Amino acid sequence: GQSGLGKSTMVNTLFKSKVSRKASQPGQEERIPKTVQLQSVTHVIEEKGVKMKLTVTDTPGFGDQINNENCWDPIIKYINEQYERYLREEILISRKRKIPDTRVHGCVYFVPPTGHWLRPLDLEFMRRLSKIVNVVPVIAKADTLTLEERAEFKQRIQEDLKAHAISVYPQEDFDQDPDDRALNDRIREKIPFAVVGADQEHQVNGKRVLGRKTKWGIIEVENPAHCEFPLLRDLLIR
């Protein structure tokens, strides 16, 4: 997604740690490069004794130019290179016992909360992406839309995806098991997830919660009544 949609904040919210490329010291604004550069950050996350190696690849500067022709090239090239690298390791006669896996397993695509239809740029890029990686579209900064606008926008995005034959994760073609299909259908109804990211905690009813403070109250990021961030987190991590 393009700059300013809260990608870095969302990733930090997702793993409750500074995973993404936010400036390390407060008050220091990091400069976002004007061209599409891919930046990867690798972390080992541990929860209840389970270790997971996580690599987040951020795409600053995507879609920010006046002329966005072929701006997806570096991203698609990067994803394909990772597959090729893995394959090269896999077909060696004396291959490593554990091949370092740098493949991109999922791509969270941030859609600007316009409330209208998807932009041609988003459609074209998602169409290309969906052929090579699992795409999970999300409505960024969903607290800028009312609930009615949000529902309508979702409906429109779903129609757009159907009309342009863009298959998003979880793909229907791979649901062999009826139980899987039922579960995945429930997820598909909710796509794109309307998400709100926050990296600050606030006090609500004596509990500290991640959220955004507004004049009329606190938007709790992990409260399903406020936004669909918990659904996205479960889909990606669990």
N, C-alpha and C positions, 0 to 999 in steps of 0.2 A: 504493500500500500504506500501512498505518498506520505511525505513528511507531515508531521503535526497531527497524525491521527492517534497517537498514543501507543505506538507499537512497543517501544522500549519499556514504557510504564507497565503495559499489559504483561510483558514477559516477566518483569520483576514481581508483579502481583501474583502471577501464576506460580512462581517457585518461592515466593516470600523471601527473596534475597536479591541482592543487586547482581542480576545475571547479565543484564544488557548494558548497552554502552552509555548509560547516563554519566555525567561528569562525576568524578570521584569526590570532589570537595564541593560543598554547597556554595553557591555564588559564582562558581566557575562554569560559564556556559560553554559546552563543547560545540565546536563548529561542525555542522553537518556538511559533508562534501557535496558539491553541486552535481557531480556525475554519479551514476549508479556504481557504487563500490560495494562489494560484499564483505562484511566483517563477521568473522566467526569467533565466538567465545565458548570455550569448553569448561564445564564444571563437573565435579563429581558430587552428586546430591545424595545425602543419606537420610533415610527415614525408617525408624524402627528396625535398624540393622540391615535394611535393603539398600544396596548401593546402586546408583544409576548414573551412567556417564551421559551427560547431556551436552549437546552442542547446539547453540542458538546462532543461526546465521541471519543477520539483519541486513536489510537492503535500503540504506539511506539514499535519498535522492531519486527514488523511483517515481516517474511521472511528474517530476517538478519542472521539467523544461517547457519552453514554449512549443518546441517541436518534439513530440514524444515518439517519433517514428522509430520502430524497432528498439525501444528502450528496454524490452524484456530480454533481448539477446544475451547480455552478460549473465542474467539469472538462469536462463534455460541452459546456457552453455555450462555453467557451473554444476547444475544438477546432473546433466548428462556425463560430465567429466567424472563425477563421483561414482556413477554406475560403472563406467569403463575402468576406473582404477580398481574397484572391487573385483570386477571380472578378471582383470589381468592377474590379480593376486590369486584368484580362485583356480585359474587354469595352469598355474605353475606346477611342475612335476613335484618339486619339494616345497609344498606350500606351508605357510605358518600355521601353527595349531589354532591360533586366534587371529583371524584377519582383522586389522583395524577397520571398523565399519564407519566410513565417512558419508555414507549415502544419506540423502535427505528423505526422511520417512513421512514428513507431513509439512504442509505449507499453510499457515494461517493467513488468509487474505483479508485485509482490512478495507471495508467499503465505507466511503464517506457518508455521514448521516444526512443525505440531501432530502430524503423523503420522496424522491421522484423515482425514475427508473435507473438501472445501472448505466454508468457512462460507457461509451464505446471502448475506451481504454481498458476499463476493468473487464468488460466482456471478452475482448480480444485476448487479453493476457490470461484470463482464467481458462479460456478455450484451449490455449496452447499448453498451459500448465497442467490441466486436468488429464492430459495424455501421458504425462511423465511422472506425476507425483500426486499424493493424496491432498486434495485441496479442501480446506475448511473455511468457508467465507464467514466473516463476522461483521456486524454493523458496529463501527467504532463510535466511541463517545455517545452511546445510545441515550444518555440522560438529556441530550438536546432535543429529543423527540417526545411528544406526548404518547400515551399508551395507544391511542387510536392511530396516530401517525405511524407508530412503530409497527403495529399489526398490518397496516396497509402497505407499508414499505416492504415488509417481509413477503407479503403476498406477491408484490410486484417483482421482487428479486427471484422468488421461486418460479414465477411465470417466465421471466427472462432466461433463467438457467435452462428451463425446459425447452423454450423456443430455440435456444442456440445450442442445444444438445451438449451442455456442459455437465459432466457427471462429477458430483462432489462426494467427499468421504462422509459416511460409509456408502460405497457403491452398491446399487441393487444387484448388479450382475454377479456379485460374489456371495450373495446370501443363499447358501445351500440348505442351511438348517432352518426349519420353521421358527424355532425359538429366536435364533439370531435375527431372522427377518422381522419378527414382531418387535424386538427391541430396537433394531435399526430403523424401522418405520417410525417409531416414536421419536427417535433422534432426528430423522429426516424432516418430520413435520416442523421441528423447531428451527431448522437451518434457514437463513443465517442467524447465528446467535447474536442477540443484542447485548453487547458487553460494555462495561464501564471499568476502567482500570484506576487503581489508586495505590500510591505507595506510602500513605500516611495513615496512622491509626487514630481513632477517636473514641471517646468514652460514650457508650450507649447503654443505658440501664445497668450501670456498674460493670459492663464488660467492655474490653478494648476490641474494637472492630476496625477492619480496613474499610476506608470509605472516603467520600468526598463531602466536604462541608458546604452547604448552601445556606442562603438566608432562611429558608423554610424547613431546614432539617438536614439530616445526614443520609446520603445515598450509601447504603451498605452494599459493598461489592459482593460479599458472599451470601447475601440474603436473596433466595430465589424470587421473592416477591418484588425485589427492586431491579434485579438484572439477571441475565442468564449466564453470568460468568461461571457459576458452579457447574453448569452443564458442560461448558467448554472445557473446564479443567478435568472433569471426569472423562470426557471423550479423549482428551490428549494423553492424560497420564494413567488413568486406570484401565 
